[in-house]
Amino acid sequence: MLQIFQSSNGTLKELQNEFAGGINLKNCWVHLTNPTDKESELIVRTTGIPEDMLKAALDEEERARIEMDDGCMLVLFDIPIIEEESTYFSYTTMPLAAILTPDCLVTVCLKENSIIHQLINGRAKTPDTFRRERLLYRMLYLTHVKFLQYLKQIDKSSQRIQIELHRSTKNKELIQLLDLENSLVYFSTSLRSNSLVIEKLTRMDAKKVEDTELLEDVAIENRQALDMCNIYRDILSGTMDAYASVISNNLNIIMKVLTTLTVILAVPTLVASFWGMNTGVPFEGKLWGFWVVLGISLVLTAISGFFLIKDKSLRPKK
């Protein structure tokens, strides 16, 4: 999908896609969402952006970086997104490319995302499109604010799942915790990559005082998000290890109980086996012999059960 925006009297307006009529892209913001080959070729031909630079964000595994070519600057960074599962949400990241040309700003991403929607729908303060660098920095700022927002959601989800696990240990909750831990790994990796991009932009922007403050705010949000991500990841990793230990301990307790019951039940089985031999045995042919054997079995079972229960190492730990 191809969208073209331009600032007019302090507001962002979408222009009609009339390339056939020769639209002027000077001081415009061009946004591409999962563009077709025709749309990509049109933008490459109109703006002079190298094709590989335009398609960089269409690779989900592309790393965050800054690249210069033919008077165009590519700033590729990762943004957080939510993926809806059958019964819950998971979090991941995807690349977003911002390409600064001498005349306009071009952004490219694979999917629709809340960062771009905030700017388009006016929910966030959008700089004038002719101030391309400031618009880029605003995107970076909103990206890391969104990281912080999603990290808080992950923390709340983790606490909710832990409460459910206290009631009953189920595979479903453990899988959700594992997905949240994977999300934090993706976030941490993306935030570290973004921090390198921000540092390079800071060095390049040292002479532009009017945008320095916004870029410093971006760096602060990035560091805060990275610190929160590392803290939550350590907590969640420790929680997963703790639940693994609890599950293992519960299994050991169950095995101890089953072993104790097996030993106790083995005593009457042993006695019955002796008296079931096809040889002469005590009390053979006596009407009261069965009750004597049964009494011996019960006494031996009670004695073995007493000693096993008395053994503290076999008692379930509270």
N, C-alpha and C positions, 0 to 999 in steps of 0.2 A: 504494500500500500504506500502511496506517495502523497505527502501533504506538504504544503508550502505556506509559511506564515510570515507576516510582516507587521512591525509595530506601527500604529497610527494613533496619534494623540494619547500616548501612554497606554494603549490597549493593544492586545495581540489579536490580529485578524487573520483568518485563513483565506488565502487567495484561491481562486478557481484554477484547477489544473488545466491550463490552456497553452501547453507548450507548442501546440501546432500553430497558435497565433503569435508565438514569439514573446513569451513573458520575460520580463527583466528580473533576474534573481539578485540584483545588487541590494545589499542590506537585508536580505531575506534569510529565513531559517527553513531549510529543507529537511524534512524528516521522512525516513524510509523504514517501514516495518516489513520484514521478510520480503524484500522487493523481488519482483520478477526479473528475468533477464532483460526484458524490454525496458523496464523502469531503470535498471542499473545502467544499461547502455545509454539511455537518454540523459541521465545525470552526468555520466562520464563525458559524453559529447558536449553537453551544455556548460559544465563547470571546469572541465579540463583535469578533473581528479583522476589519478591513476586507478585502473580497475582493481588491482590487487589491494589497494588501500581501501577502496569502497567496500570490498567484500570481506575485509578482515574480520568484522564483527559477526559474520554469518557462520563462523566456525566456533562452536561452543567451547572448544578447548584452547582457543587463542589466548595468549598471555597478555596482561596489561603492559602497555609501553607507549612511548612517544616516538614518532617517526616523521622525518622530513623528506619531501620529494616534489620536484617541479613547482616550488612555491607554495605547496600545501603542507599543512601540519596535521598529522593524525594523532589524536589522543585517545587511546583505547583503555577503558577501565571496566571493572566488573560492578554490576548492580545486583541487589538482592531481589529475588522473586519468590512467590509462594506457589507450590504445586499441590493441587487438591488430590488427596487419596480417597479411597472409598469411604472411610469413616473419620479421617483426620487430615490435617494439613502438614506438609513437609516444606522445608526451605532449601533453596539452592541459589546459585548465582549464574549470571550469563553476561557476556561482554556487550558493551555499548560503545560504538565508535563515534567520536566527534571530530569532524574534519574541518579545519579552518582554511578557507581559501581567501584570496585577496578581496573577493566580493561578498561571500556569504558563508554561512555555517551549515554544514550537512551532518546529520546524525543518522546512524544506521543501527538497527537491532533486529534480533530474530523474532521477538514476540512483543506484543503490547505490554506496557509496564506502567506502574504507578508513578514513576519519576517523570516520564514524559506527559502523562495525563495531568499531573499537578500543574505543570507549566502551561499546557494547552488550555485546561479548563479554568485557569485563573485562581486555583486554590493556593498557589504559591506565587510570591512576587516574582514576576518575569521581567528581566531587564530588556531594554530595547534591542531589537534584533541587529541593529547596526553596531552594537557593542558586543562583538562576537566572543571576545575573551571572557567578558563578564558573564555572558549567558552560559558559557562552558563552565565557569567556576560555580555558577548557581546550580547547574546540574550535579556537579561534584558534591556540593554542599547538601543538596536534597538526597543524594545517594547515601551519604553517610548518616544523615538523620534517619533515613529509612532503615539502614543497618541497625541503628540503636533501637528503633521501634520494634523491629523483628526480633532482636535479641531479648527484649523485655517479654515479648510474646512467647519465645522459646522457654524463658525462665518460668513463666506462669504455667505453661503446658507441662513442663517438667515437674513442677510442684504438684499439679493436679494428678499426674500419672503416679507419682510417688504415693499420694494419699490412697489411690485405688490399689496400688500394690500392697499397702499395709493391710487392706481388707482381705485380699486374695491374690496370690502370685499367679499371674496368667501370662501366657506367651504373648498375647496381643499387646499388653502394656510394655513388656520388655522390648518388643519390636519397635514400638513407638519411641521409647527412650533411645534405642539404637539409631533410629532415623534422626532424632534431634541431635544426637552426638555427631552423626555424619554431617548434618546441616552446619554445626559449629565448625567442623573441620573445613568445609567449603568456605564459610564466612572468613575464618582466620586466614586461609590462603589468599583469598581475594583482597582482604584488607591490607595484607602485607604487600601485595603487588600494587595496590592503589597508592600505598604510602610512598613507594618509589616514584610513581608518576607525579604525585603531589610535590615531592621534594625537587624533582627536575623542573616542574612548572614554577616553583618558588624561585629557583635560581634564574630561570629565564625571564621571570616577571619582576625582577628586583628593581627595575627602573620605573615601573608603572605603579606609582604610589596609590592611585585611586582604586586599584584592584587588589592591592597587597593585603588590606584588612580582610576582605572576603576570602582570599586564599589562605590566610592564617586561620580563619574560622574553620575552613575545610580541613586543614591539618589537625586542628584541635579535635574536631568531631571524629576524624579518622583514628587518632590515638585513643580517644575515649572508647570508640567502638571496638578497637583491637584489644584494649585492656579488658573490657567487659566480656568479649568473646573468649579470651583466654581464661578468665575467671570462671565463666559458666562452663567452659569445656572441662576444666579441671574438676569442678564440682560434679558435673554429670559423669565424668569418667570414674571418679571415686564412688559415686552412687551406684553405677553399674557393677563395679567390683564388689561393693558391699552386698548388693542383691545376689550376685553370683555366689558369694560366700554363704549368705543366708540359705540359698537354695541347696548348696552342697551340704551345709550343716543339717538342714531338714531331712535330706536324703540319708545322711549318716544316722540320724535318730530313728528313722523308719527302719533302716537295716538292723539297728541294734534291737529294736522291739521284735522284728520278725525272727532274728536269730535267737532271742530269748525264748520266744514261743516255740520255735523249732526244737530247741534243746529240751524244754519241758515236755513237749508232746512225744519226744523220742523215748522217754523213760517208760511209759506204759506200753508203747509199741515194742520195746525190747523185752519187757516182761511177758507180753502176750506171745511174742515169737518163741521164747523159751518153752512156754507151756503148750505151744502148738506143734511141737516136734512129734514125729511119728515114732517115739520111743517111750519108755516108761517114765512118767514124771510123778512128782509128789501129788497126793490128793486125787490120783486118777481113779475114776469110778465112784467118787464120793459126791453126794448131792450138794454138800456145802463147799466142795472144792472151788467152784466158780467164785463164790463170795470171798474165799480166802485169797485167791489170786487177785481179784479185784481190789481187795483191801490192801494187799502188798503194793499194787500199782499206784493206788492213791497215796499211800504213805511215802513211797519213794518220789512220786511227783511233787508232793508237798515239800519234802526235804530239799529237792533240787530247786524248786521254785523259790523257797525261802533263801537259799544261799545266793541265787542269781539276783533276786530283788535286793538283797542286803548289799550286794556289790555296788558301790557308788559309781564305778566307772560305766555301769550299764544303765544308770538312771538318766532319763532325758534332762538336759540342762535347761533351766528357766532363764 
